[in-house]
Amino acid sequence: MKTSKQYKAYKTIKEMLKDPETIRNVSISESDLARTLQMSRTPIRKALQRLSDEGLIFSKDHLGMMVKRPSFSDLKECCETRLAMETFILRKIFPSLTSEDLFRLQNIMESQALAVEREDHSLFADTDREFHGFFFKVFDNRLMLEVYENIKDKLAGTDLEAYRIPGKLPFIYEEHMNILDAIRSRNSEKAINALGIHLGNFRNKYIRFPDPTIYPSSAEIQETFSGYQIPARAGL
């Protein structure tokens, strides 16, 4: 089946939105995209409208379409949503996880270890999405998977920006391994708690030097994720 130009434009532009350079208040030009993708402006315009409908870009007076940068509140809401879904899912699927499932998770983490070693931010982003997405796919709830994929799409550029902060990749890798180790030990509560800590650490993930006049305090973050620890890490 032949892929339409509109769909090709949509997929290509969506991939471009993951680049942190693109999300820094740069307007998106239909004509520039048409030249780059070597197609007319009509499929470009329709692709941009679809991305706008998905909340990934927005129209700004006199500047055209721009990438929607998530606010602190957006990050908080996305992490709260993932926290609720993923801890629920892990609790549900935990008794039925097989040796084959653990083998697949281990393969994902081996790829992520390679990403950390090479400081390959794109590969790390792919393995992060794959690691968490694995639980959604095992649970086999299409709606929840769509919500998860939508959140990852919205935060893709912000994630890549965060991964470039020194120390972030090994920090997140360590948290993933804590989850996997707990699953291997067949300790469901430990695994769910490790996942909760990991998803509750969004403040450590996205913010390099928090400004107390803009961002909530550690106490406020702790209250938001009541029941989960947010450990202080050196160098973050």
C-alpha positions as a printed NumPy array, in Angstrom:
array([[  0.   ,   0.   ,   0.   ],
       [  1.402,   3.363,  -1.051],
       [  1.99 ,   5.834,   1.767],
       [  0.42 ,   9.262,   1.198],
       [  2.582,  12.369,   1.04 ],
       [  0.605,  13.819,   3.936],
       [  1.467,  10.835,   6.128],
       [  5.129,  10.955,   5.078],
       [  5.225,  14.657,   5.928],
       [  3.522,  14.006,   9.267],
       [  5.977,  11.265,  10.279],
       [  9.052,  13.217,   9.11 ],
       [  8.068,  16.474,  10.829],
       [  7.092,  14.599,  13.993],
       [ 10.572,  13.075,  14.063],
       [ 12.096,  16.534,  13.569],
       [ 10.215,  17.802,  16.624],
       [ 12.327,  15.488,  18.803],
       [ 15.415,  17.598,  18.108],
       [ 16.023,  19.923,  21.09 ],
       [ 17.254,  22.602,  18.692],
       [ 13.844,  22.596,  17.022],
       [ 11.911,  23.163,  20.239],
       [ 13.749,  26.359,  21.233],
       [ 11.072,  28.817,  20.096],
       [ 11.809,  28.355,  16.406],
       [  8.875,  28.943,  14.069],
       [  8.003,  26.208,  11.572],
       [  7.874,  27.401,   7.973],
       [  5.627,  25.58 ,   5.502],
       [  7.752,  26.735,   2.592],
       [ 11.008,  25.594,   4.233],
       [  9.51 ,  22.208,   5.019],
       [  8.179,  21.896,   1.467],
       [ 11.679,  22.514,   0.095],
       [ 13.299,  20.142,   2.585],
       [ 10.799,  17.331,   1.998],
       [ 10.503,  18.094,  -1.725],
       [  6.717,  18.2  ,  -1.827],
       [  3.996,  20.8  ,  -2.181],
       [  2.745,  22.871,   0.727],
       [ -0.676,  21.164,   0.797],
       [  0.429,  17.887,   2.452],
       [  2.764,  19.917,   4.686],
       [ -0.122,  22.096,   5.851],
       [ -2.323,  19.064,   6.563],
       [  0.507,  17.346,   8.452],
       [  1.05 ,  20.465,  10.57 ],
       [ -2.668,  20.64 ,  11.326],
       [ -2.602,  17.042,  12.542],
       [  0.399,  17.765,  14.756],
       [ -1.417,  20.828,  16.086],
       [ -4.492,  18.699,  16.862],
       [ -2.216,  16.354,  18.81 ],
       [ -0.907,  19.267,  20.88 ],
       [  2.681,  19.046,  19.61 ],
       [  2.723,  22.456,  17.903],
       [  0.631,  25.622,  18.098],
       [ -0.081,  28.732,  16.067],
       [  1.351,  32.034,  17.275],
       [  0.369,  35.437,  15.852],
       [  2.817,  36.729,  13.214],
       [  5.195,  33.8  ,  13.855],
       [  3.315,  30.865,  12.367],
       [  3.482,  27.385,  13.85 ],
       [  5.797,  26.76 ,  16.787],
       [  6.708,  23.735,  18.868],
       [  4.779,  23.55 ,  22.133],
       [  7.286,  23.438,  24.973],
       [  5.867,  21.651,  28.005],
       [  5.555,  23.769,  31.133],
       [  6.493,  22.528,  34.595],
       [  2.802,  21.844,  35.132],
       [  2.698,  19.809,  31.89 ],
       [  5.664,  17.722,  33.048],
       [  4.029,  17.168,  36.436],
       [  0.721,  16.088,  34.883],
       [  2.405,  13.74 ,  32.4  ],
       [  4.449,  12.106,  35.149],
       [  1.425,  11.799,  37.439],
       [ -0.531,  10.128,  34.633],
       [  2.291,   7.712,  33.872],
       [  2.782,   7.01 ,  37.573],
       [ -0.876,   6.027,  37.96 ],
       [ -0.975,   3.902,  34.808],
       [  2.386,   2.151,  35.041],
       [  2.237,   1.175,  38.71 ],
       [ -1.287,  -0.155,  38.125],
       [ -0.147,  -2.109,  35.054],
       [  2.945,  -3.575,  36.719],
       [  0.864,  -4.746,  39.668],
       [ -1.62 ,  -6.424,  37.3  ],
       [  0.891,  -8.158,  35.025],
       [  3.521,  -9.052,  37.634],
       [  2.23 , -12.585,  38.454],
       [  2.162, -13.525,  34.754],
       [  5.596, -12.191,  33.701],
       [  7.581, -15.027,  32.149],
       [ 11.273, -15.834,  31.791],
       [ 10.953, -14.768,  28.169],
       [  9.619, -11.381,  29.299],
       [ 12.622, -10.947,  31.608],
       [ 14.931, -11.909,  28.749],
       [ 13.391,  -9.214,  26.529],
       [ 13.699,  -6.593,  29.259],
       [ 17.332,  -7.599,  29.755],
       [ 17.98 ,  -7.14 ,  26.017],
       [ 16.461,  -3.664,  26.163],
       [ 18.684,  -2.774,  29.105],
       [ 21.78 ,  -4.081,  27.338],
       [ 21.01 ,  -1.709,  24.473],
       [ 20.48 ,   1.082,  26.99 ],
       [ 23.825,   0.334,  28.644],
       [ 25.426,   0.72 ,  25.215],
       [ 23.631,   4.057,  24.797],
       [ 25.029,   5.232,  28.145],
       [ 28.551,   4.105,  27.216],
       [ 28.414,   5.887,  23.849],
       [ 26.427,   8.864,  25.184],
       [ 23.978,   8.163,  22.372],
       [ 20.96 ,  10.231,  23.378],
       [ 18.724,   9.058,  20.532],
       [ 19.358,   5.386,  21.27 ],
       [ 18.777,   6.049,  24.958],
       [ 15.444,   7.711,  24.149],
       [ 14.429,   4.712,  22.032],
       [ 15.335,   2.213,  24.75 ],
       [ 13.592,   4.289,  27.436],
       [ 10.384,   4.271,  25.374],
       [ 10.791,   0.556,  24.684],
       [ 11.452,  -0.334,  28.343],
       [  8.326,   1.361,  29.676],
       [  6.268,   0.523,  26.59 ],
       [  7.011,  -3.162,  27.169],
       [  4.742,  -3.223,  30.245],
       [  1.907,  -1.547,  28.335],
       [  2.191,  -4.084,  25.515],
       [  2.157,  -7.037,  27.905],
       [ -0.929,  -5.584,  29.608],
       [ -2.516,  -5.238,  26.161],
       [ -4.719,  -2.216,  26.78 ],
       [ -4.839,  -0.221,  23.548],
       [ -6.165,   2.982,  25.125],
       [ -3.503,   3.078,  27.847],
       [ -0.793,   2.415,  25.264],
       [ -2.062,   5.305,  23.144],
       [ -1.992,   7.648,  26.151],
       [  1.571,   6.552,  26.947],
       [  2.73 ,   7.009,  23.343],
       [  1.091,  10.443,  23.213],
       [  2.908,  11.534,  26.377],
       [  6.234,  10.269,  25.029],
       [  5.649,  12.119,  21.751],
       [  4.844,  15.365,  23.559],
       [  7.958,  15.124,  25.732],
       [ 10.318,  13.67 ,  23.109],
       [ 12.285,  16.865,  22.537],
       [ 12.308,  17.71 ,  26.237],
       [ 13.546,  14.197,  27.028],
       [ 16.449,  14.547,  24.583],
       [ 17.272,  17.921,  26.119],
       [ 17.315,  16.336,  29.583],
       [ 19.468,  13.42 ,  28.424],
       [ 22.207,  15.879,  27.444],
       [ 22.603,  17.057,  31.042],
       [ 25.753,  15.456,  32.488],
       [ 24.969,  12.468,  34.686],
       [ 21.377,  11.992,  33.512],
       [ 21.873,   8.861,  31.39 ],
       [ 23.569,   6.707,  34.063],
       [ 21.116,   8.031,  36.68 ],
       [ 18.058,   6.943,  34.673],
       [ 19.755,   3.685,  33.626],
       [ 20.391,   2.868,  37.291],
       [ 16.725,   3.412,  38.122],
       [ 15.644,   1.151,  35.253],
       [ 17.997,  -1.554,  36.512],
       [ 16.529,  -1.21 ,  40.019],
       [ 13.103,  -1.96 ,  38.516],
       [ 14.408,  -4.923,  36.515],
       [ 16.345,  -6.368,  39.479],
       [ 13.214,  -6.227,  41.641],
       [ 11.205,  -7.992,  38.923],
       [ 13.888, -10.668,  38.637],
       [ 13.725, -11.247,  42.383],
       [  9.941, -11.704,  42.055],
       [  9.352,  -8.976,  44.619],
       [  6.297,  -7.148,  43.302],
       [  6.145,  -4.439,  45.969],
       [  9.842,  -3.65 ,  45.551],
       [  9.419,  -3.449,  41.765],
       [  6.365,  -1.198,  41.997],
       [  8.105,   1.034,  44.54 ],
       [ 11.217,   1.272,  42.304],
       [  8.986,   2.23 ,  39.373],
       [  7.191,   4.812,  41.517],
       [ 10.491,   6.36 ,  42.623],
       [ 11.706,   6.445,  39.022],
       [  8.583,   8.159,  37.679],
       [  8.435,  10.457,  40.702],
       [ 11.909,  11.709,  39.89 ],
       [ 10.713,  13.929,  37.042],
       [ 12.106,  16.988,  38.826],
       [ 15.576,  15.434,  38.881],
       [ 15.192,  14.319,  35.273],
       [ 14.134,  17.573,  33.646],
       [ 15.65 ,  20.354,  35.745],
       [ 19.337,  21.219,  35.915],
       [ 19.335,  24.236,  38.242],
       [ 15.862,  24.709,  39.744],
       [ 14.796,  28.316,  40.238],
       [ 12.757,  28.476,  43.472],
       [ 10.81 ,  31.443,  42.093],
       [  9.549,  29.291,  39.194],
       [  9.617,  25.661,  40.288],
       [  7.987,  24.054,  43.321],
       [ 10.137,  23.147,  46.284],
       [ 11.308,  19.608,  47.039],
       [  8.709,  19.444,  49.81 ],
       [  5.928,  20.304,  47.35 ],
       [  7.176,  17.689,  44.899],
       [  7.362,  15.115,  47.698],
       [  3.782,  15.933,  48.666],
       [  2.668,  15.525,  45.058],
       [  4.102,  12.019,  44.957],
       [  3.125,  11.023,  48.473],
       [  4.438,   7.594,  49.345],
       [  7.385,   7.737,  46.947],
       [ 10.904,   8.866,  47.772],
       [ 12.721,  11.455,  45.727],
       [ 16.366,  10.862,  46.57 ],
       [ 18.951,  13.603,  46.214],
       [ 21.73 ,  12.578,  43.843],
       [ 25.174,  14.105,  43.677],
       [ 25.856,  16.135,  40.565],
       [ 22.211,  16.686,  39.682]])
